[in-house]
Amino acid sequence: ILGLGTSAIGQAGENEIEATALLALEHGVNYFDMASADAAPFPAFGRAVAGDRKNVYFQIHFGADYHTGTYGWTLTTEAVKRSVDWQLNMLKTDYIDFGFIHCIDEEADLQKVISGGTLEYIRQLKKEGVVRHIGLSSHTPAVVNQVLDRRLIDMLMFSINPVYDNGGEGEYAIGGIAERRELYQHCEAEGVAISVMKAFSGGQL
């Protein structure tokens, strides 16, 4: 229920990242999203959850790439595989609670994920028990609705906050009020849970 994002935490350095993760666990925060701005959080979180993995949920993004040390985005299946292997190694785990198709905001990118092999790769990992649930992160209601109609996912990561949902302001406030509310109702009807991103409107709130 309670989660912690990692997007900018790398700036604090590994010792403070690890201390933050431990403090979160101590106070009942056990759902960690690993779409980070850089590679620093991965080994720190790996150390923090050592011995407590069964009580932690990791959200790992298939398409976020850290081979340079900083965040990159890729739709190339081989690059996705290398990045996921690296993330698992750094986190000291052999399974992923939520394997997310990462940041698909355009229909063309969705088609590349489907036709290029990334979706099939995630499905295969789910068959093997490496991925427990399949998810999608997106900012675009129209793209998400297509994915929901195809019944591809168990979980959606979406930007939700009062500014985006009521004011329609901000870079990621894609879709009007009615369209966004209909999306949440669509998720509920399909039994797809929502992991909230940009809860503070990317710093605007």
GROMACS elastic network, one bead per residue, 0.5 to 0.9 nm:
[ bonds ]
;  ai    aj funct       b0    kb
    1    29     6  0.78818   500
    1    30     6  0.81407   500
    1    31     6  0.72816   500
    2    28     6  0.73806   500
    2    29     6  0.50806   500
    2    30     6  0.66253   500
    2    31     6  0.61916   500
    2    32     6  0.88197   500
    3    24     6  0.87966   500
    3    29     6  0.57175   500
    3    30     6  0.62577   500
    3    32     6  0.55811   500
    3    33     6  0.73371   500
    3   195     6  0.85816   500
    3   196     6  0.89189   500
    4    21     6  0.84581   500
    4    24     6  0.78536   500
    4    29     6  0.70679   500
    4    30     6  0.78079   500
    4    31     6  0.63341   500
    4    32     6  0.50866   500
    4    33     6  0.63587   500
    4    34     6  0.89742   500
    5     8     6  0.84462   500
    5     9     6  0.82328   500
    5    31     6  0.86858   500
    5    32     6  0.60995   500
    5    33     6  0.50014   500
    5    34     6  0.67913   500
    5    35     6  0.75351   500
    5    36     6  0.78565   500
    5   197     6  0.80507   500
    6     9     6  0.52570   500
    6    10     6  0.74031   500
    6    17     6  0.89848   500
    6    32     6  0.76888   500
    6    33     6  0.63810   500
    6    34     6  0.58225   500
    6    35     6  0.64381   500
    6    36     6  0.50492   500
    6    37     6  0.76197   500
    6    41     6  0.70479   500
    7    10     6  0.74772   500
    7    33     6  0.85621   500
    7    34     6  0.75706   500
    7    35     6  0.60267   500
    7    38     6  0.77653   500
    8    11     6  0.61327   500
    8    12     6  0.82578   500
    8    36     6  0.65778   500
    8    37     6  0.57446   500
    8    38     6  0.78875   500
    9    12     6  0.57068   500
    9    13     6  0.77766   500
    9    16     6  0.87193   500
    9    17     6  0.65543   500
    9    36     6  0.77224   500
    9    37     6  0.80552   500
    9    38     6  0.87568   500
    9    40     6  0.83486   500
    9    41     6  0.71072   500
   10    13     6  0.56937   500
   10    14     6  0.71338   500
   10    17     6  0.70039   500
   10    36     6  0.75819   500
   10    37     6  0.70742   500
   10    38     6  0.61994   500
   10    39     6  0.73633   500
   10    40     6  0.52090   500
   10    41     6  0.57393   500
   11    14     6  0.87000   500
   11    17     6  0.88748   500
   11    37     6  0.89877   500
   11    38     6  0.86303   500
   11    40     6  0.83028   500
   12    15     6  0.79524   500
   12    16     6  0.58739   500
   12    17     6  0.64288   500
   13    16     6  0.57387   500
   13    17     6  0.61728   500
   13    18     6  0.87628   500
   13    40     6  0.70923   500
   13    41     6  0.82886   500
   14    18     6  0.60674   500
   14    19     6  0.85382   500
   14    40     6  0.61783   500
   14    41     6  0.66389   500
   14    43     6  0.78737   500
   14    44     6  0.55743   500
   14    45     6  0.88833   500
   15    18     6  0.52732   500
   15    19     6  0.62557   500
   15    20     6  0.86508   500
   15    44     6  0.72222   500
   16    20     6  0.60041   500
   16    21     6  0.85965   500
   16    44     6  0.87010   500
   17    20     6  0.50655   500
   17    21     6  0.62850   500
   17    22     6  0.86784   500
   17    40     6  0.82518   500
   17    41     6  0.63330   500
   17    44     6  0.61303   500
   17    45     6  0.73914   500
   17    48     6  0.89642   500
   18    21     6  0.51675   500
   18    22     6  0.62226   500
   18    23     6  0.85942   500
   18    41     6  0.78201   500
   18    43     6  0.86071   500
   18    45     6  0.58881   500
   18    46     6  0.85656   500
   18    47     6  0.71417   500
   18    48     6  0.56069   500
   19    22     6  0.51011   500
   19    23     6  0.60902   500
   19    24     6  0.85496   500
   19    44     6  0.85983   500
   19    48     6  0.76482   500
   20    23     6  0.50624   500
   20    24     6  0.61146   500
   20    25     6  0.86692   500
   20    48     6  0.89104   500
   21    24     6  0.50328   500
   21    25     6  0.62627   500
   21    26     6  0.86232   500
   21    29     6  0.85994   500
   21    30     6  0.88003   500
   21    32     6  0.88062   500
   21    44     6  0.81705   500
   21    45     6  0.64290   500
   21    48     6  0.61693   500
   21    49     6  0.79396   500
   22    25     6  0.51272   500
   22    26     6  0.61474   500
   22    27     6  0.87587   500
   22    45     6  0.85426   500
   22    48     6  0.57252   500
   22    49     6  0.76130   500
   23    26     6  0.50243   500
   23    27     6  0.64007   500
   23    28     6  0.88653   500
   23    29     6  0.84777   500
   24    27     6  0.52858   500
   24    28     6  0.63636   500
   24    30     6  0.70279   500
   25    28     6  0.52370   500
   25    29     6  0.51128   500
   25    30     6  0.56727   500
   25    48     6  0.87813   500
   25    49     6  0.83536   500
   25    56     6  0.84264   500
   26    29     6  0.74534   500
   27    30     6  0.87633   500
   29    32     6  0.81764   500
   29    56     6  0.87004   500
   30    55     6  0.69279   500
   30    57     6  0.62080   500
   30    58     6  0.85177   500
   31    56     6  0.60905   500
   31    58     6  0.61805   500
   31    59     6  0.75918   500
   32    56     6  0.76531   500
   32    57     6  0.61888   500
   32    58     6  0.51260   500
   32    59     6  0.60824   500
   32    60     6  0.88649   500
   33    36     6  0.80655   500
   33    57     6  0.85042   500
   33    58     6  0.61156   500
   33    60     6  0.67462   500
   33    61     6  0.85216   500
   34    41     6  0.78736   500
   34    42     6  0.76346   500
   34    58     6  0.71174   500
   34    59     6  0.59189   500
   34    60     6  0.56488   500
   34    61     6  0.71067   500
   34    87     6  0.89482   500
   35    38     6  0.86539   500
   35    59     6  0.79954   500
   35    60     6  0.70262   500
   35    61     6  0.62897   500
   35    64     6  0.67914   500
   35    71     6  0.83319   500
   35   102     6  0.85682   500
   36    39     6  0.70371   500
   36    40     6  0.84384   500
   36    41     6  0.73253   500
   36    42     6  0.87515   500
   36    64     6  0.83520   500
   36    66     6  0.89431   500
   36    70     6  0.83896   500
   36    71     6  0.66911   500
   37    40     6  0.87490   500
   37    66     6  0.87725   500
   37    70     6  0.60297   500
   37    72     6  0.83977   500
   38    41     6  0.74022   500
   38    42     6  0.89228   500
   38    66     6  0.65897   500
   38    68     6  0.87154   500
   38    69     6  0.57235   500
   38    72     6  0.86531   500
   39    42     6  0.60565   500
   39    43     6  0.81579   500
   39    65     6  0.89723   500
   39    66     6  0.57511   500
   39    67     6  0.81711   500
   39    68     6  0.84315   500
   39    69     6  0.51119   500
   39    70     6  0.58673   500
   39    71     6  0.72506   500
   39    87     6  0.88770   500
   40    43     6  0.66587   500
   40    44     6  0.69886   500
   40    69     6  0.77361   500
   40    70     6  0.86058   500
   41    44     6  0.51907   500
   41    45     6  0.58987   500
   41    46     6  0.84077   500
   42    45     6  0.53054   500
   42    46     6  0.60969   500
   42    47     6  0.87640   500
   42    87     6  0.66992   500
   42    88     6  0.87530   500
   42    89     6  0.89024   500
   42    90     6  0.54430   500
   42    91     6  0.55882   500
   43    47     6  0.62883   500
   43    48     6  0.86313   500
   43    87     6  0.86984   500
   43    89     6  0.85406   500
   43    91     6  0.57940   500
   43    92     6  0.80387   500
   44    47     6  0.52960   500
   44    48     6  0.62378   500
   44    49     6  0.88667   500
   44    90     6  0.83356   500
   44    91     6  0.79438   500
   45    49     6  0.61416   500
   45    50     6  0.84326   500
   45    90     6  0.83107   500
   45    91     6  0.62425   500
   45    92     6  0.89352   500
   46    49     6  0.56586   500
   46    50     6  0.62149   500
   46    88     6  0.89534   500
   46    89     6  0.85952   500
   46    90     6  0.60635   500
   46    92     6  0.53629   500
   46    93     6  0.78068   500
   47    50     6  0.52906   500
   47    51     6  0.89633   500
   47    90     6  0.88576   500
   47    91     6  0.74514   500
   47    92     6  0.78028   500
   48    51     6  0.86256   500
   48    52     6  0.84161   500
   49    52     6  0.51369   500
   49    53     6  0.55711   500
   49    55     6  0.87195   500
   49    56     6  0.73745   500
   49    91     6  0.83188   500
   49    92     6  0.87725   500
   50    53     6  0.62076   500
   50    91     6  0.87109   500
   50    92     6  0.75246   500
   50    93     6  0.89018   500
   51    54     6  0.81534   500
   52    55     6  0.57329   500
   52    56     6  0.69024   500
   53    56     6  0.52120   500
   53    57     6  0.79071   500
   53    93     6  0.77413   500
   54    57     6  0.79641   500
   56    97     6  0.86425   500
   57    96     6  0.78947   500
   57    97     6  0.55994   500
   57    98     6  0.75920   500
   58    95     6  0.89433   500
   58    96     6  0.61651   500
   58    97     6  0.54474   500
   58    98     6  0.63524   500
   58    99     6  0.84854   500
   59    96     6  0.70666   500
   59    97     6  0.63500   500
   59    99     6  0.61883   500
   59   100     6  0.69222   500
   59   135     6  0.87418   500
   60    64     6  0.86004   500
   60    84     6  0.77573   500
   60    87     6  0.79322   500
   60    88     6  0.88732   500
   60    96     6  0.66832   500
   60    97     6  0.78970   500
   60    98     6  0.62321   500
   60    99     6  0.51693   500
   60   100     6  0.59412   500
   60   101     6  0.88421   500
   60   102     6  0.87270   500
   61    64     6  0.56403   500
   61    65     6  0.87483   500
   61    80     6  0.89453   500
   61    84     6  0.78126   500
   61    98     6  0.83981   500
   61    99     6  0.60287   500
   61   101     6  0.60410   500
   61   102     6  0.51644   500
   61   103     6  0.85226   500
   61   135     6  0.87730   500
   61   136     6  0.85254   500
   61   137     6  0.83078   500
   62    65     6  0.81959   500
   62    74     6  0.85528   500
   62    75     6  0.86253   500
   62    77     6  0.88558   500
   62    80     6  0.57122   500
   62    81     6  0.78673   500
   62    83     6  0.77468   500
   62    84     6  0.66177   500
   62    99     6  0.67470   500
   62   100     6  0.56888   500
   62   101     6  0.51441   500
   62   102     6  0.54535   500
   62   118     6  0.77572   500
   62   122     6  0.81658   500
   63    72     6  0.81525   500
   63    73     6  0.55817   500
   63    75     6  0.59248   500
   63    76     6  0.78937   500
   63    77     6  0.82785   500
   63    79     6  0.79278   500
   63    80     6  0.53667   500
   63    81     6  0.88544   500
   63    83     6  0.78503   500
   63    84     6  0.85293   500
   63   100     6  0.84154   500
   63   101     6  0.66537   500
   63   102     6  0.51273   500
   63   103     6  0.77518   500
   63   118     6  0.86513   500
   64    71     6  0.65957   500
   64    72     6  0.58089   500
   64    74     6  0.65137   500
   64    80     6  0.74334   500
   64    83     6  0.72924   500
   64    84     6  0.85455   500
   64   102     6  0.65158   500
   64   103     6  0.84999   500
   65    68     6  0.80636   500
   65    69     6  0.87365   500
   65    70     6  0.79364   500
   65    71     6  0.58177   500
   65    73     6  0.56926   500
   65    74     6  0.66396   500
   65    79     6  0.74559   500
   65    80     6  0.70345   500
   65    82     6  0.84607   500
   65    83     6  0.54404   500
   65    84     6  0.82549   500
   66    69     6  0.51480   500
   66    70     6  0.54315   500
   66    71     6  0.52316   500
   66    72     6  0.61667   500
   66    73     6  0.87489   500
   66    83     6  0.65899   500
   66    86     6  0.84414   500
   66    87     6  0.85670   500
   67    70     6  0.73858   500
   67    71     6  0.82590   500
   67    72     6  0.81890   500
   67    82     6  0.86073   500
   67    83     6  0.70662   500
   67    86     6  0.84754   500
   68    71     6  0.76660   500
   68    72     6  0.80271   500
   69    72     6  0.89730   500
   73   102     6  0.82513   500
   73   103     6  0.84473   500
   74    77     6  0.81075   500
   74    79     6  0.69259   500
   74    80     6  0.68749   500
   74   102     6  0.88688   500
   75    78     6  0.89105   500
   75    79     6  0.77836   500
   75    80     6  0.71506   500
   75   102     6  0.89280   500
   75   109     6  0.76725   500
   75   112     6  0.70391   500
   75   113     6  0.65380   500
   75   116     6  0.79384   500
   75   118     6  0.76643   500
   76    79     6  0.53760   500
   76    80     6  0.61846   500
   76    81     6  0.87862   500
   76   112     6  0.87571   500
   76   113     6  0.84354   500
   76   116     6  0.73639   500
   76   117     6  0.85219   500
   76   118     6  0.77226   500
   77    81     6  0.61779   500
   77    82     6  0.87089   500
   77   113     6  0.82155   500
   77   116     6  0.67248   500
   77   117     6  0.60951   500
   77   118     6  0.52089   500
   77   121     6  0.80033   500
   78    81     6  0.51038   500
   78    82     6  0.63407   500
   78    83     6  0.86633   500
   78   118     6  0.86493   500
   79    82     6  0.51514   500
   79    83     6  0.61539   500
   79    84     6  0.86228   500
   80    83     6  0.51571   500
   80    84     6  0.61261   500
   80    85     6  0.85985   500
   80   118     6  0.74547   500
   81    84     6  0.52181   500
   81    85     6  0.61617   500
   81    86     6  0.85984   500
   81   118     6  0.85225   500
   81   121     6  0.82889   500
   82    85     6  0.52314   500
   82    86     6  0.62269   500
   82    87     6  0.87061   500
   83    86     6  0.50785   500
   83    87     6  0.61684   500
   83    88     6  0.86787   500
   84    87     6  0.50235   500
   84    88     6  0.61680   500
   84    89     6  0.85428   500
   85    88     6  0.52332   500
   85    89     6  0.61999   500
   85    90     6  0.87097   500
   86    89     6  0.50856   500
   86    90     6  0.61671   500
   86    91     6  0.85609   500
   87    90     6  0.51825   500
   87    91     6  0.60470   500
   87    92     6  0.84426   500
   87    93     6  0.88262   500
   88    91     6  0.51659   500
   88    92     6  0.60045   500
   88    93     6  0.54468   500
   88    94     6  0.62425   500
   88    95     6  0.74040   500
   88    96     6  0.79361   500
   89    92     6  0.51003   500
   89    93     6  0.66001   500
   89    94     6  0.78750   500
   90    93     6  0.79684   500
   91    94     6  0.87387   500
   93    96     6  0.78039   500
   94   130     6  0.66746   500
   95   129     6  0.72425   500
   95   131     6  0.59287   500
   95   132     6  0.76097   500
   96    99     6  0.61080   500
   96   129     6  0.86709   500
   96   130     6  0.58905   500
   96   132     6  0.62309   500
   96   133     6  0.80475   500
   97   130     6  0.82024   500
   97   131     6  0.59282   500
   97   133     6  0.60912   500
   97   134     6  0.85680   500
   98   131     6  0.64755   500
   98   132     6  0.61123   500
   98   134     6  0.57427   500
   98   135     6  0.62402   500
   98   154     6  0.87194   500
   98   155     6  0.77659   500
   99   102     6  0.89213   500
   99   122     6  0.70981   500
   99   126     6  0.87715   500
   99   131     6  0.59165   500
   99   132     6  0.74961   500
   99   133     6  0.61994   500
   99   134     6  0.50341   500
   99   135     6  0.57444   500
   99   136     6  0.80936   500
  100   103     6  0.87019   500
  100   122     6  0.85565   500
  100   133     6  0.84767   500
  100   134     6  0.59286   500
  100   137     6  0.64793   500
  100   153     6  0.88389   500
  100   155     6  0.82573   500
  100   156     6  0.83388   500
  100   157     6  0.83640   500
  101   104     6  0.72425   500
  101   113     6  0.79769   500
  101   118     6  0.80293   500
  101   119     6  0.74780   500
  101   122     6  0.84241   500
  101   134     6  0.77767   500
  101   135     6  0.61037   500
  101   137     6  0.62870   500
  101   138     6  0.88043   500
  102   135     6  0.85307   500
  102   136     6  0.61489   500
  102   137     6  0.52649   500
  102   138     6  0.73914   500
  103   136     6  0.73339   500
  103   139     6  0.75184   500
  104   107     6  0.76633   500
  104   108     6  0.89143   500
  104   109     6  0.60831   500
  104   110     6  0.60773   500
  104   113     6  0.87785   500
  104   136     6  0.75388   500
  104   137     6  0.64364   500
  104   138     6  0.50672   500
  104   139     6  0.76468   500
  104   140     6  0.79708   500
  104   143     6  0.76115   500
  104   144     6  0.85502   500
  105   108     6  0.87917   500
  105   109     6  0.72931   500
  105   110     6  0.79016   500
  105   137     6  0.84324   500
  105   138     6  0.53433   500
  105   139     6  0.58025   500
  105   140     6  0.53055   500
  105   141     6  0.86660   500
  105   142     6  0.88628   500
  105   143     6  0.65584   500
  105   144     6  0.84430   500
  106   109     6  0.53345   500
  106   110     6  0.65568   500
  106   111     6  0.89522   500
  106   138     6  0.88714   500
  106   140     6  0.75702   500
  106   142     6  0.89656   500
  106   143     6  0.66825   500
  107   110     6  0.50217   500
  107   111     6  0.63763   500
  107   112     6  0.87863   500
  107   142     6  0.84455   500
  107   143     6  0.59346   500
  107   146     6  0.87814   500
  108   111     6  0.51568   500
  108   112     6  0.64046   500
  108   113     6  0.88670   500
  109   113     6  0.63233   500
  109   114     6  0.87186   500
  110   113     6  0.51624   500
  110   114     6  0.63505   500
  110   115     6  0.86419   500
  110   143     6  0.76856   500
  110   147     6  0.85853   500
  111   114     6  0.50885   500
  111   115     6  0.59054   500
  111   116     6  0.79329   500
  112   115     6  0.51714   500
  112   116     6  0.51873   500
  112   117     6  0.80598   500
  112   118     6  0.83436   500
  113   116     6  0.53297   500
  113   117     6  0.62909   500
  113   118     6  0.52486   500
  113   119     6  0.58412   500
  113   120     6  0.86952   500
  114   117     6  0.60492   500
  114   118     6  0.65681   500
  114   119     6  0.54381   500
  114   120     6  0.73212   500
  115   118     6  0.79728   500
  115   119     6  0.81562   500
  115   120     6  0.87768   500
  116   119     6  0.79575   500
  116   120     6  0.85938   500
  117   120     6  0.51664   500
  117   121     6  0.60677   500
  117   122     6  0.87661   500
  118   122     6  0.63514   500
  118   123     6  0.86543   500
  119   122     6  0.52122   500
  119   123     6  0.62287   500
  119   124     6  0.86444   500
  119   152     6  0.88914   500
  120   124     6  0.60957   500
  120   125     6  0.86190   500
  121   124     6  0.51132   500
  121   125     6  0.62993   500
  121   126     6  0.86676   500
  122   125     6  0.50727   500
  122   126     6  0.62163   500
  122   127     6  0.87492   500
  122   130     6  0.89706   500
  122   131     6  0.71281   500
  122   134     6  0.73162   500
  123   127     6  0.63299   500
  123   128     6  0.87098   500
  123   131     6  0.80490   500
  123   134     6  0.77608   500
  124   127     6  0.50530   500
  124   128     6  0.63330   500
  124   129     6  0.87018   500
  124   130     6  0.87361   500
  124   131     6  0.86106   500
  125   129     6  0.61702   500
  125   130     6  0.51063   500
  125   131     6  0.54053   500
  125   132     6  0.84820   500
  126   130     6  0.56974   500
  126   132     6  0.58343   500
  126   133     6  0.70784   500
  126   134     6  0.77778   500
  127   130     6  0.76853   500
  127   131     6  0.78667   500
  127   132     6  0.87799   500
  128   131     6  0.75916   500
  129   132     6  0.61433   500
  131   134     6  0.71635   500
  133   153     6  0.76466   500
  133   154     6  0.60621   500
  133   155     6  0.74234   500
  134   152     6  0.75548   500
  134   153     6  0.51094   500
  134   154     6  0.55362   500
  134   155     6  0.65330   500
  134   156     6  0.89022   500
  135   152     6  0.81185   500
  135   153     6  0.50419   500
  135   154     6  0.57134   500
  135   156     6  0.55065   500
  135   157     6  0.73656   500
  136   144     6  0.80322   500
  136   147     6  0.85072   500
  136   152     6  0.89149   500
  136   153     6  0.67837   500
  136   154     6  0.85204   500
  136   155     6  0.65988   500
  136   156     6  0.50698   500
  136   157     6  0.60571   500
  136   158     6  0.85286   500
  137   144     6  0.86377   500
  137   155     6  0.87360   500
  137   156     6  0.59271   500
  137   158     6  0.60857   500
  137   159     6  0.89346   500
  137   195     6  0.88349   500
  137   197     6  0.88819   500
  138   141     6  0.78943   500
  138   143     6  0.77448   500
  138   144     6  0.69284   500
  138   156     6  0.77944   500
  138   157     6  0.65209   500
  138   158     6  0.57494   500
  138   159     6  0.78125   500
  139   143     6  0.85032   500
  139   144     6  0.82801   500
  139   157     6  0.84824   500
  139   158     6  0.58737   500
  139   159     6  0.61100   500
  139   172     6  0.61362   500
  139   173     6  0.75438   500
  139   174     6  0.63976   500
  139   175     6  0.88849   500
  140   143     6  0.55488   500
  140   144     6  0.63742   500
  140   145     6  0.87871   500
  140   158     6  0.84168   500
  140   172     6  0.83073   500
  140   173     6  0.85672   500
  140   174     6  0.57325   500
  140   175     6  0.70031   500
  141   144     6  0.50652   500
  141   145     6  0.60446   500
  141   146     6  0.87189   500
  141   158     6  0.89342   500
  141   174     6  0.72606   500
  141   175     6  0.64760   500
  141   179     6  0.70406   500
  141   180     6  0.64196   500
  141   182     6  0.89052   500
  141   183     6  0.62614   500
  142   145     6  0.52220   500
  142   146     6  0.65673   500
  142   147     6  0.89996   500
  142   175     6  0.82183   500
  142   179     6  0.85687   500
  142   183     6  0.85290   500
  143   146     6  0.52724   500
  143   147     6  0.65754   500
  143   148     6  0.88357   500
  144   147     6  0.50780   500
  144   148     6  0.61594   500
  144   149     6  0.85813   500
  144   156     6  0.81702   500
  144   183     6  0.78699   500
  145   149     6  0.60500   500
  145   150     6  0.86251   500
  145   183     6  0.68578   500
  145   186     6  0.75830   500
  145   187     6  0.85916   500
  146   149     6  0.51186   500
  146   150     6  0.64117   500
  146   151     6  0.87633   500
  147   150     6  0.51745   500
  147   151     6  0.63086   500
  147   152     6  0.58670   500
  147   153     6  0.72365   500
  148   152     6  0.64209   500
  148   153     6  0.69281   500
  148   186     6  0.76812   500
  148   187     6  0.72710   500
  148   190     6  0.72523   500
  148   192     6  0.82352   500
  149   152     6  0.79958   500
  149   190     6  0.86898   500
  150   153     6  0.85249   500
  151   154     6  0.81603   500
  151   190     6  0.78415   500
  153   156     6  0.73292   500
  153   192     6  0.71219   500
  154   190     6  0.87510   500
  154   191     6  0.74002   500
  154   193     6  0.66267   500
  155   187     6  0.86846   500
  155   191     6  0.86975   500
  155   192     6  0.51472   500
  155   194     6  0.57775   500
  155   195     6  0.71100   500
  156   187     6  0.81229   500
  156   192     6  0.67890   500
  156   193     6  0.61778   500
  156   195     6  0.59736   500
  156   196     6  0.83258   500
  157   193     6  0.85573   500
  157   194     6  0.56602   500
  157   196     6  0.57187   500
  157   197     6  0.63385   500
  158   194     6  0.68764   500
  158   195     6  0.64950   500
  158   196     6  0.54574   500
  158   197     6  0.55770   500
  158   198     6  0.80646   500
  159   164     6  0.76437   500
  159   165     6  0.88752   500
  159   172     6  0.72549   500
  159   173     6  0.77726   500
  159   195     6  0.87006   500
  159   196     6  0.59233   500
  159   198     6  0.52526   500
  159   199     6  0.68402   500
  159   201     6  0.78806   500
  160   163     6  0.83202   500
  160   164     6  0.64397   500
  160   165     6  0.64576   500
  160   173     6  0.86636   500
  160   196     6  0.59441   500
  160   197     6  0.64526   500
  160   198     6  0.65496   500
  160   199     6  0.58851   500
  160   200     6  0.86368   500
  160   201     6  0.78713   500
  161   164     6  0.55850   500
  161   165     6  0.59348   500
  161   166     6  0.81080   500
  161   196     6  0.85077   500
  161   197     6  0.86099   500
  161   198     6  0.71738   500
  161   199     6  0.52564   500
  161   200     6  0.66116   500
  161   201     6  0.62885   500
  161   205     6  0.88918   500
  162   165     6  0.52404   500
  162   166     6  0.54296   500
  162   167     6  0.69684   500
  162   168     6  0.88673   500
  162   199     6  0.85856   500
  162   200     6  0.86836   500
  162   201     6  0.81670   500
  162   205     6  0.88255   500
  163   166     6  0.55815   500
  163   168     6  0.62600   500
  163   169     6  0.60336   500
  163   170     6  0.74898   500
  163   173     6  0.78986   500
  163   200     6  0.87507   500
  163   201     6  0.67670   500
  163   204     6  0.83386   500
  163   205     6  0.79478   500
  164   167     6  0.57063   500
  164   169     6  0.56887   500
  164   170     6  0.66742   500
  164   171     6  0.89782   500
  164   172     6  0.73565   500
  164   174     6  0.78008   500
  164   175     6  0.88390   500
  164   176     6  0.86629   500
  164   177     6  0.82048   500
  164   201     6  0.73039   500
  165   168     6  0.60967   500
  165   169     6  0.86069   500
  165   173     6  0.72609   500
  165   175     6  0.87363   500
  165   176     6  0.75508   500
  165   177     6  0.55641   500
  165   178     6  0.88321   500
  165   180     6  0.68240   500
  165   181     6  0.79105   500
  166   169     6  0.84229   500
  166   176     6  0.83917   500
  166   177     6  0.60068   500
  167   170     6  0.87671   500
  167   173     6  0.85348   500
  167   176     6  0.89048   500
  167   177     6  0.80159   500
  168   172     6  0.89637   500
  168   173     6  0.54261   500
  168   174     6  0.75723   500
  168   175     6  0.76983   500
  168   176     6  0.64383   500
  168   177     6  0.71163   500
  169   172     6  0.80174   500
  169   173     6  0.57791   500
  169   174     6  0.88102   500
  170   173     6  0.53832   500
  170   174     6  0.85855   500
  170   201     6  0.76099   500
  170   202     6  0.86643   500
  170   204     6  0.83071   500
  171   174     6  0.77382   500
  172   201     6  0.85572   500
  172   202     6  0.89578   500
  173   176     6  0.79148   500
  174   180     6  0.83364   500
  175   178     6  0.80889   500
  175   179     6  0.57735   500
  175   180     6  0.61266   500
  176   179     6  0.52392   500
  176   180     6  0.61896   500
  176   181     6  0.86477   500
  177   180     6  0.53519   500
  177   181     6  0.62347   500
  177   182     6  0.86139   500
  178   181     6  0.51946   500
  178   182     6  0.60727   500
  178   183     6  0.85957   500
  179   182     6  0.51535   500
  179   183     6  0.62634   500
  179   184     6  0.89488   500
  180   183     6  0.50094   500
  180   184     6  0.65464   500
  180   185     6  0.88159   500
  181   184     6  0.52179   500
  181   185     6  0.63769   500
  181   186     6  0.86312   500
  182   185     6  0.50139   500
  182   186     6  0.60715   500
  182   187     6  0.86627   500
  183   187     6  0.62636   500
  183   188     6  0.86699   500
  184   187     6  0.50689   500
  184   188     6  0.62916   500
  184   189     6  0.86862   500
  184   194     6  0.81893   500
  185   188     6  0.50024   500
  185   189     6  0.61464   500
  185   190     6  0.86508   500
  186   189     6  0.50955   500
  186   190     6  0.62722   500
  186   191     6  0.85976   500
  186   192     6  0.84108   500
  187   190     6  0.51810   500
  187   191     6  0.60378   500
  187   193     6  0.67199   500
  187   194     6  0.76896   500
  188   191     6  0.50626   500
  188   192     6  0.59976   500
  188   193     6  0.71952   500
  188   194     6  0.89820   500
  189   192     6  0.77056   500
  190   193     6  0.88844   500
  196   199     6  0.63216   500
  197   200     6  0.83942   500
  197   201     6  0.85104   500
  197   202     6  0.88319   500
  198   202     6  0.52193   500
  198   203     6  0.81008   500
  199   202     6  0.74283   500
  199   203     6  0.89106   500
  199   205     6  0.85553   500
  200   203     6  0.56181   500
  200   204     6  0.64522   500
  200   205     6  0.50219   500
  201   204     6  0.50951   500
  201   205     6  0.57743   500
  202   205     6  0.76639   500
